[in-house]
Amino acid sequence: MFARPLPLDADRLAVEAARRDPLRFETLYRKYVAQVYSFALYETRAHHAAEDITEQVFLQALRGVPTFDDRGADEGSTFRVWLFQICRNVLANERRRERRHPGAPLDLAMDVPGTDDPARTVAERDEAARAWQVIDTLPDDRRRALVLRFVEEMSAREIGEVMGRSEGAVRVLIHRALRSVADGLGGERS
Amino acid sequence: MAMSDEDAAIQLDLYLEQILGGAPTLGGAPTLGGAPTLGGAPTLGGAPTLGGVPTLGGARLVDPIADAGREALEDDRLAEAVRRVSVGASRYHPSFRFEERLATRLRDTANGLELPTDRPGVMVPFPPGGVARARSRHRGGVIVGGAIASGLSIASIAGAAALVVWRRARWERLV
């Protein structure tokens, strides 16, 4: 029987290095810049706004790393959860500061990775675009949970920590969100 | 017996973990040849569990996770929704220009920060499998914000170079 490996936070080494020398924060920045930017883009639907949010998140994180409470995670990274909590706060502040004008929905599924079969690629892209159009109509918490689960590939526990909910509540939220998507697709089949 | 919402949510979550962890099939047949995994942890050899409850017995001994997935997704419409959402879940990358500009700003800020002097040393275990394994397992598409602009720039430079070569060759022939 194999022994269960000890809990290990994937970013503990990099976080410890950044605490000792802030210039080493760049490793964490490079690793997570796309994830934070992507989440901000799904939330704001505007590239420039997403860039602004990303900039604020990493500047806050750099300044906050010395006080960051590294608890160690059973899976994934405590640092990543902390980074997304900062992102959530920055987004909330931005929304409070200026009432966001509803922009045109971002076509989130425009760039589905291609396959060798162009016809299949087009069909898959259309189907995915349709599903993400339905997601766009969901309440914020359901939409956000799906983005964190499918795009950022966070576990239910991590999403719970980012959104301030229990792991069980997040699972139920995602289940209901996907049921809503299924209802919205109305029995469409590939 | 019908599952409660919470049970159905747990089983769906296990199924999503299976898909996002890189399982090749969507509710497909159990794979005896390869080791089925849940978030990278082998589930054969150890005691298979389903939400913490051992599921030894019958077909579940072979692949309890795939079984859980199939149960959770008896509703074909839900399975189809999961498939489409998963296919369309693209991650967006900022433009390289933005990434580098922010990196420079972070370096400048870091240079202005005071180094902590009173923090004692901490022993940190090295990640099993190295740093590469700890990186993101994202399998979806990645769209780079500056890709189109960069492509155009490269095309213009290449075009100008080709024009110069052609004109020089033509001039040499004339002379």
Interface residues (C-beta under 8 A of the other chain):
Chain A: M1 F2 P5 L6 L8 A10 D11 R12 L13 E16 R19 R20 D21 P22 L23 F25 E26 Y29 R30 K31 V33 A34 Q35 Y37 S38 L41 Y42 H47 A50 E51 T54 E55 F58 L59 L62 R63 P66 E75 L108 A109 D111 V112 P113 E124 R125 E127 A128 A129 R130 A131 W132 I135 L146 R149 F150 V151 E152 E153 S155 A156 G168 R171 V172 I174 H175 L178 R179 V181 A182 D183 L185 G187 E188 R189 S190
Chain B: D5 E6 A8 A9 I10 L12 D13 L16 E17 L20 G39 G45 G46 D75 D76 R77 L78 E80 A81 V82 R83 R84 V85 S86 V87 G88 A89 S90 R91 Y92 H93 P94 F98 E99 L102 A103 R105 L106 R107 T109 A110 N111 L113 L115 P116 R119 V122 V124 P125 F126 P127 P128 A134 R135 S136 R137 H138 G140 G141 V142 I143 G145
